[in-house]
Amino acid sequence: MALNYRLASTYPDAIRGVIAICGGLPGDWDTSAYQPIRASVLHIASREDEYYPLDKTEAYPETLRRHAADVEFQLTDGGHRMPGSASGVVMPWLRRILS
């Protein structure tokens, strides 16, 4: 998993933004030869995600900021699904990075 982050780390000049919703981070990020992410990152995680538990996702903001300068992290209620509140976060983020 975490293909979006691997792609952005492998081809940093090809990607402007990375959106991750209820997903994970590369397990080998700190041990492989990935480049820093130049793209803006929006990661939305859920508190009750059965695949990515809160004790793991709480560390994501710090981990993401070690690899990317522009990181927005949102923690929402719910399980492993697109949270209803995500559109209120995604659209302003897209407007910001595309302007």
ROSE-4610 file (N, C-alpha, C; in Angstrom, 1 decimal, always signed):
// ROSE-4610
residu = [M/M/M/A/A/A/L/L/L/N/N/N/Y/Y/Y/R/R/R/L/L/L/A/A/A/S/S/S/T/T/T/Y/Y/Y/P/P/P/D/D/D/A/A/A/I/I/I/R/R/R/G/G/G/V/V/V/I/I/I/A/A/A/I/I/I/C/C/C/G/G/G/G/G/G/L/L/L/P/P/P/G/G/G/D/D/D/W/W/W/D/D/D/T/T/T/S/S/S/A/A/A/Y/Y/Y/Q/Q/Q/P/P/P/I/I/I/R/R/R/A/A/A/S/S/S/V/V/V/L/L/L/H/H/H/I/I/I/A/A/A/S/S/S/R/R/R/E/E/E/D/D/D/E/E/E/Y/Y/Y/Y/Y/Y/P/P/P/L/L/L/D/D/D/K/K/K/T/T/T/E/E/E/A/A/A/Y/Y/Y/P/P/P/E/E/E/T/T/T/L/L/L/R/R/R/R/R/R/H/H/H/A/A/A/A/A/A/D/D/D/V/V/V/E/E/E/F/F/F/Q/Q/Q/L/L/L/T/T/T/D/D/D/G/G/G/G/G/G/H/H/H/R/R/R/M/M/M/P/P/P/G/G/G/S/S/S/A/A/A/S/S/S/G/G/G/V/V/V/V/V/V/M/M/M/P/P/P/W/W/W/L/L/L/R/R/R/R/R/R/I/I/I/L/L/L/S/S/S]
num = [1/1/1/2/2/2/3/3/3/4/4/4/5/5/5/6/6/6/7/7/7/8/8/8/9/9/9/10/10/10/11/11/11/12/12/12/13/13/13/14/14/14/15/15/15/16/16/16/17/17/17/18/18/18/19/19/19/20/20/20/21/21/21/22/22/22/23/23/23/24/24/24/25/25/25/26/26/26/27/27/27/28/28/28/29/29/29/30/30/30/31/31/31/32/32/32/33/33/33/34/34/34/35/35/35/36/36/36/37/37/37/38/38/38/39/39/39/40/40/40/41/41/41/42/42/42/43/43/43/44/44/44/45/45/45/46/46/46/47/47/47/48/48/48/49/49/49/50/50/50/51/51/51/52/52/52/53/53/53/54/54/54/55/55/55/56/56/56/57/57/57/58/58/58/59/59/59/60/60/60/61/61/61/62/62/62/63/63/63/64/64/64/65/65/65/66/66/66/67/67/67/68/68/68/69/69/69/70/70/70/71/71/71/72/72/72/73/73/73/74/74/74/75/75/75/76/76/76/77/77/77/78/78/78/79/79/79/80/80/80/81/81/81/82/82/82/83/83/83/84/84/84/85/85/85/86/86/86/87/87/87/88/88/88/89/89/89/90/90/90/91/91/91/92/92/92/93/93/93/94/94/94/95/95/95/96/96/96/97/97/97/98/98/98/99/99/99]
x = [+0.8/+0.0/+0.9/+0.3/+1.0/+1.6/+1.1/+1.6/+1.7/+0.7/+0.7/+2.0/+2.4/+3.5/+4.8/+4.9/+6.0/+6.2/+5.1/+5.2/+5.7/+5.2/+5.6/+7.0/+7.5/+8.9/+9.9/+9.4/+10.2/+10.3/+9.2/+9.1/+8.6/+9.5/+9.0/+8.7/+9.2/+8.9/+7.6/+7.0/+5.9/+4.5/+4.5/+3.3/+3.2/+2.0/+1.8/+1.1/+0.3/-0.4/-0.7/-0.8/-1.0/-2.2/-3.3/-4.4/-4.4/-4.4/-4.6/-5.8/-6.7/-7.9/-7.9/-7.8/-7.9/-6.9/-5.6/-4.6/-3.3/-2.3/-1.1/+0.0/+1.2/+2.4/+3.4/+4.3/+5.3/+6.0/+6.0/+6.8/+8.3/+8.8/+10.2/+10.7/+9.9/+10.2/+11.5/+11.8/+13.0/+14.3/+14.0/+15.1/+15.5/+14.7/+14.9/+15.4/+15.7/+16.3/+15.3/+14.2/+13.2/+13.6/+13.2/+13.5/+12.4/+12.8/+11.7/+10.6/+9.4/+8.2/+8.1/+8.0/+7.9/+6.4/+5.5/+4.1/+3.5/+2.4/+1.6/+0.9/+0.7/+0.1/-1.1/-2.2/-3.4/-3.7/-3.6/-3.9/-5.1/-6.1/-7.3/-7.4/-7.4/-7.5/-8.7/-9.2/-10.3/-10.0/-10.6/-10.3/-10.7/-11.7/-12.1/-11.8/-10.8/-10.4/-9.9/-10.5/-10.2/-8.9/-8.4/-7.1/-5.9/-6.2/-5.1/-5.6/-5.3/-5.8/-5.2/-5.9/-5.5/-4.1/-3.7/-2.3/-1.2/-1.6/-0.6/-0.8/-2.0/-2.2/-1.9/-1.9/-1.5/-0.1/+0.7/+2.1/+2.3/+1.3/+1.4/+1.9/+1.3/+1.7/+3.2/+3.8/+5.2/+6.0/+5.6/+6.3/+6.1/+5.0/+4.8/+5.6/+5.8/+6.6/+8.1/+8.5/+9.9/+10.2/+9.1/+9.2/+8.7/+7.9/+7.2/+7.1/+7.3/+7.2/+5.8/+4.9/+3.6/+2.6/+2.3/+1.4/+0.2/-1.0/-2.2/-2.7/-3.0/-3.4/-4.8/-5.8/-7.1/-7.5/-7.9/-8.4/-9.9/-10.6/-12.1/-12.7/-13.9/-14.6/-15.0/-15.2/-15.7/-14.6/-15.0/-14.2/-13.4/-13.1/-12.3/-13.2/-13.5/-14.3/-14.1/-14.6/-14.5/-15.4/-14.9/-15.7/-16.5/-17.8/-18.6/-18.1/-17.3/-16.7/-15.5/-15.1/-13.8/-14.0/-15.2/-15.3/-15.1/-15.4/-15.2/-13.7/-12.9/-11.4/-10.7/-11.2/-10.5/-10.6/-11.8/-12.0/-11.2/-11.2/-10.3/-8.8/-8.4/-7.0/-6.7/-7.5/-7.3/-7.2/-8.1/-8.0/-6.7/-6.3/-5.0/-3.8/-3.7/-2.5/-2.6/-3.8/-3.9/-3.9/-3.9/-4.0/-2.6]
y = [-1.2/+0.0/+1.2/+2.4/+3.7/+4.0/+3.5/+3.7/+5.2/+6.0/+7.4/+8.1/+7.8/+8.3/+7.8/+6.6/+6.0/+6.7/+6.9/+7.6/+9.0/+9.8/+11.2/+11.2/+10.2/+10.2/+9.8/+9.0/+8.5/+9.5/+10.2/+11.2/+12.5/+13.2/+14.4/+15.6/+15.6/+16.7/+16.5/+15.3/+14.9/+15.1/+15.4/+15.4/+16.7/+17.3/+18.6/+18.4/+17.3/+17.1/+15.6/+15.2/+13.9/+13.9/+13.2/+13.0/+11.6/+11.3/+10.0/+10.0/+9.1/+9.0/+7.6/+7.5/+6.2/+5.2/+5.7/+4.8/+4.8/+4.1/+4.0/+4.7/+4.6/+5.2/+4.1/+4.4/+3.3/+2.8/+1.5/+0.9/+1.0/+1.2/+1.3/+2.7/+3.7/+5.1/+5.5/+5.1/+5.6/+4.7/+3.6/+2.7/+2.6/+3.3/+3.2/+4.5/+4.5/+5.7/+6.6/+6.9/+7.8/+9.2/+10.1/+11.5/+12.2/+13.4/+14.2/+14.5/+14.6/+14.9/+16.4/+16.8/+18.3/+18.7/+17.7/+17.9/+18.3/+19.0/+19.2/+17.9/+17.6/+16.4/+16.7/+16.0/+16.0/+14.6/+14.3/+12.9/+13.0/+12.3/+12.2/+10.8/+10.7/+9.4/+9.4/+8.3/+8.1/+7.5/+7.9/+7.5/+6.0/+5.5/+4.1/+3.2/+3.6/+2.8/+1.4/+0.4/-1.0/-1.5/-0.8/-1.3/-0.4/+0.8/+1.8/+2.4/+1.7/+2.1/+3.5/+4.1/+5.4/+5.5/+4.5/+4.5/+4.5/+4.1/+4.2/+5.5/+5.9/+7.2/+8.4/+8.4/+9.6/+10.0/+9.1/+9.4/+9.9/+9.8/+10.1/+11.6/+12.6/+14.0/+14.2/+13.7/+13.8/+13.1/+11.9/+11.1/+11.8/+12.2/+12.9/+14.2/+14.9/+16.1/+15.9/+14.7/+14.3/+14.1/+13.9/+13.6/+14.7/+15.6/+16.6/+17.9/+19.0/+20.3/+20.8/+20.5/+21.0/+19.9/+19.7/+18.6/+19.1/+18.6/+18.9/+17.5/+17.3/+16.1/+16.3/+15.6/+15.7/+14.3/+14.3/+13.1/+13.3/+12.4/+12.4/+11.3/+11.3/+10.2/+9.2/+8.0/+7.0/+5.9/+4.9/+3.8/+4.0/+2.8/+2.8/+3.1/+4.4/+4.8/+6.3/+6.8/+8.2/+9.0/+9.8/+10.5/+11.6/+11.7/+12.7/+14.1/+14.4/+15.8/+16.0/+15.0/+15.1/+16.1/+16.2/+17.2/+18.6/+18.9/+20.3/+20.5/+19.5/+19.6/+19.6/+18.7/+18.4/+19.6/+20.1/+21.2/+22.5/+23.0/+24.1/+23.8/+22.6/+22.2/+22.2/+21.6/+21.6/+23.0/+23.9/+25.3/+25.9/+25.7/+26.3/+25.8/+24.5/+24.0/+24.2/+24.4/+24.6/+26.1/+27.0/+28.4/+28.9]
z = [+0.0/+0.0/+0.0/+0.2/+0.3/-1.1/-2.1/-3.5/-3.8/-3.4/-3.7/-3.1/-1.9/-1.2/-1.9/-2.3/-2.9/-4.3/-5.0/-6.3/-6.1/-5.2/-5.0/-4.5/-3.8/-3.3/-4.4/-5.4/-6.4/-7.6/-7.9/-9.0/-8.4/-7.6/-6.9/-7.9/-9.1/-10.0/-10.8/-10.7/-11.5/-10.8/-9.5/-8.7/-8.0/-8.0/-7.3/-6.0/-5.9/-4.6/-4.4/-3.2/-2.8/-1.8/-2.1/-1.1/-0.7/+0.6/+1.1/+2.1/+1.9/+2.7/+3.3/+4.6/+5.3/+4.8/+4.7/+4.2/+5.0/+4.6/+5.4/+4.8/+5.4/+5.0/+4.6/+3.7/+3.4/+4.6/+4.8/+5.9/+5.7/+4.5/+4.3/+4.0/+4.3/+4.0/+4.6/+5.8/+6.5/+6.2/+5.5/+5.2/+3.7/+2.9/+1.4/+0.9/-0.4/-1.0/-1.6/-0.9/-1.4/-1.3/-2.2/-2.2/-1.4/-0.9/-0.2/-1.2/-0.6/-1.4/-1.6/-2.8/-3.1/-3.2/-3.4/-3.5/-2.1/-2.2/-1.0/-0.6/+0.7/+1.1/+2.0/+1.7/+2.5/+2.9/+4.2/+4.7/+5.6/+5.3/+6.2/+6.8/+8.1/+8.8/+9.7/+10.0/+10.9/+12.2/+13.3/+14.6/+14.8/+14.1/+14.3/+13.1/+12.4/+11.2/+11.7/+11.2/+11.6/+11.0/+9.9/+9.3/+9.7/+10.0/+10.4/+11.8/+12.9/+14.2/+14.6/+15.5/+16.0/+16.6/+17.3/+17.9/+16.8/+15.6/+14.5/+13.7/+13.4/+12.6/+13.4/+14.7/+15.5/+15.2/+14.8/+14.5/+13.1/+12.2/+10.8/+10.6/+11.3/+11.0/+11.1/+12.2/+12.4/+11.3/+11.0/+9.9/+8.6/+8.3/+7.0/+6.9/+7.9/+7.9/+7.8/+8.1/+7.8/+6.4/+5.6/+4.2/+3.2/+3.8/+3.0/+3.8/+3.1/+3.8/+4.0/+3.1/+3.1/+3.4/+4.7/+5.1/+5.9/+5.4/+6.2/+6.6/+7.9/+8.4/+9.1/+8.8/+9.4/+10.0/+11.2/+11.9/+12.1/+11.6/+11.6/+12.4/+12.7/+13.3/+12.2/+12.6/+11.6/+11.4/+10.6/+10.3/+9.0/+8.4/+7.1/+5.9/+5.8/+4.6/+4.4/+3.3/+3.0/+4.0/+4.9/+5.8/+5.1/+5.5/+4.9/+5.0/+6.0/+6.2/+5.3/+4.6/+3.8/+2.6/+2.0/+0.9/+1.4/+2.6/+3.2/+3.4/+3.4/+3.6/+2.2/+1.4/+0.1/-0.8/-1.0/-2.0/-1.6/-0.4/-0.1/-0.3/+0.0/-0.1/-1.6/-2.5/-3.9/-4.4/-4.0/-4.5/-4.1/-2.9/-2.4/-3.3/-3.5/-4.2/-5.7/-6.2/-7.7/-8.1/-7.1/-7.5/-7.7]
